[in-house]
Amino acid sequence: MKKVEAIIRPEKLTETIKGLKNIGITGFTVSQVVGRGKQKSSKGVYRGQNYKVTLRPKVKLEIVLSDFMVEQTIKKIIDSAQTGEDGDGKIYVYPVLEAYNIRTGKADESIDELVNEGE
């Protein structure tokens, strides 16, 4: 099993989710996050005061899936979320050693079933 984390532009979330569903990925977690990378800072105005915007709003997708789905998932995220400009985001892949079902308290080895649900 692997965990794929993708940090993308918020406006690309809907398109990315549609792309993931098209390849059978239906289980994922979405979080609103802020961060910065190479994207330049900008200026904002709040209550008449100028300030520097250094942290940008982003969305983080977290997906745990079978090893054989990783490459296809990464390609789909890139195809869906890429604009070609600074600030498009990053994708990270981590090994997942174990997963447990909280309801049953047992080891959860049904990750492969998540892929087949959408078919």
HELIX and SHEET records of a PDB file:
HELIX    1   1 PRO A   10  LYS A   12  5                                   3    
HELIX    2   2 LEU A   13  ASN A   22  1                                  10    
HELIX    3   3 ASP A   67  MET A   69  5                                   3    
HELIX    4   4 VAL A   70  ALA A   81  1                                  12    
HELIX    5   5 ILE A  111  GLU A  117  1                                   7    
SHEET    1   A 4 THR A  29  GLY A  35  0                                        
SHEET    2   A 4 ARG A  56  LEU A  65 -1                                        
SHEET    3   A 4 LYS A   2  ILE A   8 -1                                        
SHEET    4   A 4 GLY A  89  PRO A  95 -1                                        
SHEET    1   B 2 SER A  42  TYR A  46  0                                        
SHEET    2   B 2 GLN A  49  VAL A  53 -1                                        
END                                                                             
